[in-house]
């Protein structure tokens, strides 16, 4: 995993099997407002807001989509917009 940081964005280059773990870690930190996942061609695959107080039931469909993405992706970039 490779990380790059800008003032209000944080970038993580991850492999397919690391995506779901990294997304859960980002949400747990609690300082992200939006998460964008792009493929190696820099095309946006999924983009979703992260709200304060989001519970597992609300995030379950997102985790399912990210899990499916992880099965299909080789390398992705996760962009985290911060508060």
N, C-alpha and C positions, 0 to 999 in steps of 0.2 A: 504494500500500500504506500502510495506517495501522497504527501499533503502539501498544499500551497495555500498561503493566507493573504488576503487583501483586506482592506479596512472593514468592509461590510459583507464580504463573501469569503467562504472557505472552500477550497477545492480538494477532493480526495480522489485519487486514481486507484480503483480497486478491481479485483478480478470477480467473476460471477459468483463464486462461492463466498465472498466476503461482503457482498452488497447488503443482505438482510441484517447481518450482525452490525455493520456500520450504521445503517439507518436507525436501528434500535438504540444504538449508543448516542447518536445525534439527538434523537427525541428525548432520551433520558437526561441529557445535559440541560435541556430546557431553554436554550438561548437562541434557537433557530425559529425563523418565521416562515420560511419556505424551503423546500428541498426539491432540487431538479436533478434528474438522472439522465445523462447523455451517453450515447454509444461512442465507439471509437471513431466514427465519422462526424462527430460533433452534432448529431441530430438528437433533439430532445425526445426521450422515450416516455418519461413520466414526470409530472410536476404536481406537487401537492403542498397545500399550506399546512403548517404545524401550529395548532392553536394551543394556548396555555390551558392546562387542565384537560387536555385530550385524554380520553380513557381508552382502554384496550378495545372495547366494543366498537368505538368509532374508528380506530386505527386498524382493526382486523382486515377489512377489505384492502386497505393499502398494503399491509404486510403480505396478503395473498398475492396481490399484483406484483410486488417486488420479488416475492419468492419465485413466481413464474418467470419473471425477467431474469433472475439469477440462473435459472436452469438453461436459459437460451443465450445469455451473454458471456463473452469471454473477458473483455475489459470495458469498464465504464468509468465515467467521471461523475462524482456526486458533488453538486454545487449547493452549498448551504448559505442561504441569506440569513444574516444575523440581525438582531434587534439594534 
